[in-house]
Amino acid sequence: MAKQEQGETWQDIKEIWGNSSLGEKINFQFSTLIEELKANTSQWEKDAIKSDMTKLKSSWEQYKGNVSQWEKDSISKDVSKISQLLEKFLKKLKRKK
């Protein structure tokens, strides 16, 4: 249920961004920033990042098995609270339009 709520919240954010009067400008600037980042990243840096991500994913898989149920429940509660607050924020934004 929490994943569905998160998905809906992110969809709301995308809609607000897309419907914003500055949405096109933001998308353009974001695209330009990504292109500049890609152009200025060497192959060595790309390979290093890829290697680091592989190590992080591997470490997470090992760690995930050692997390207690209490920790999982605590994380789930935190994510739920954050999602609820984000929903309230988005509703307030929609009302201001």
Backbone torsions as a table, in degrees:
resi	resn	phi	psi	omega
1	MET	NA	-40.2	-179.5
2	ALA	-62.7	-39.0	-179.8
3	LYS	-65.2	-37.3	178.6
4	GLN	-65.4	-43.0	178.5
5	GLU	-62.4	-42.1	178.4
6	GLN	-62.1	-43.5	179.5
7	GLY	-60.4	-42.4	179.3
8	GLU	-66.2	-39.2	179.7
9	THR	-64.4	-45.3	179.0
10	TRP	-64.7	-34.9	177.0
11	GLN	-63.6	-40.6	176.9
12	ASP	-60.7	-42.6	178.8
13	ILE	-60.9	-44.6	179.6
14	LYS	-61.2	-41.3	180.0
15	GLU	-65.2	-43.2	178.9
16	ILE	-62.1	-44.7	179.0
17	TRP	-60.6	-47.7	-177.4
18	GLY	-64.9	-33.0	-178.6
19	ASN	-89.2	-4.6	-179.4
20	SER	-70.1	147.4	178.1
21	SER	-65.8	-21.4	179.1
22	LEU	-99.5	3.1	-176.3
23	GLY	-53.5	-45.7	-179.2
24	GLU	-64.7	-41.9	179.8
25	LYS	-65.3	-42.3	179.3
26	ILE	-63.0	-45.6	179.4
27	ASN	-60.1	-42.5	-179.4
28	PHE	-63.9	-46.7	-179.4
29	GLN	-64.2	-39.8	179.3
30	PHE	-64.2	-44.1	179.0
31	SER	-62.0	-43.2	178.9
32	THR	-62.7	-42.6	178.9
33	LEU	-61.2	-43.8	179.6
34	ILE	-64.4	-42.6	178.7
35	GLU	-61.7	-42.9	178.8
36	GLU	-63.9	-41.7	179.3
37	LEU	-62.2	-45.5	179.0
38	LYS	-63.1	-40.6	-177.9
39	ALA	-68.1	-29.7	-176.5
40	ASN	-99.7	11.0	179.1
41	THR	-104.2	122.7	-179.4
42	SER	-75.0	163.1	178.3
43	GLN	-62.5	-36.3	178.2
44	TRP	-60.5	-43.5	179.1
45	GLU	-64.8	-41.8	178.1
46	LYS	-60.8	-44.2	179.0
47	ASP	-64.8	-39.9	179.3
48	ALA	-64.7	-42.4	178.7
49	ILE	-63.3	-44.3	179.9
50	LYS	-61.2	-43.1	178.3
51	SER	-63.2	-43.9	178.8
52	ASP	-62.2	-41.4	-180.0
53	MET	-64.4	-39.2	178.0
54	THR	-62.7	-43.7	178.7
55	LYS	-64.5	-41.9	179.2
56	LEU	-62.8	-44.0	179.3
57	LYS	-62.6	-41.9	178.8
58	SER	-63.2	-44.7	179.1
59	SER	-63.1	-39.9	180.0
60	TRP	-64.2	-42.4	179.5
61	GLU	-60.2	-40.2	178.7
62	GLN	-69.1	-42.2	-177.9
63	TYR	-67.6	-39.8	-175.5
64	LYS	-55.3	-35.1	179.7
65	GLY	-71.2	-17.9	-177.0
66	ASN	-100.2	7.9	-178.2
67	VAL	-88.2	131.0	-179.3
68	SER	-73.5	162.3	178.4
69	GLN	-62.7	-36.2	178.6
70	TRP	-60.3	-44.1	179.3
71	GLU	-64.2	-42.0	178.7
72	LYS	-61.8	-43.4	179.1
73	ASP	-64.4	-40.4	179.7
74	SER	-63.0	-44.8	178.4
75	ILE	-62.7	-42.8	179.8
76	SER	-61.2	-42.9	177.6
77	LYS	-62.0	-43.9	-179.8
78	ASP	-61.4	-44.7	179.8
79	VAL	-62.9	-40.5	178.8
80	SER	-63.0	-44.4	179.1
81	LYS	-62.4	-44.4	179.7
82	ILE	-62.1	-42.4	179.2
83	SER	-62.7	-42.1	179.6
84	GLN	-63.4	-44.2	179.3
85	LEU	-64.0	-39.8	178.4
86	LEU	-64.6	-39.9	177.0
87	GLU	-60.9	-45.4	178.6
88	LYS	-59.3	-43.2	179.2
89	PHE	-61.0	-45.1	-179.3
90	LEU	-65.4	-38.2	177.8
91	LYS	-62.8	-39.9	178.0
92	LYS	-65.2	-38.1	178.1
93	LEU	-64.1	-41.8	-178.9
94	LYS	-65.0	-36.7	-179.5
95	ARG	-67.8	-30.9	-177.9
96	LYS	-72.8	-20.0	-178.1
97	LYS	-68.8	NA	NA
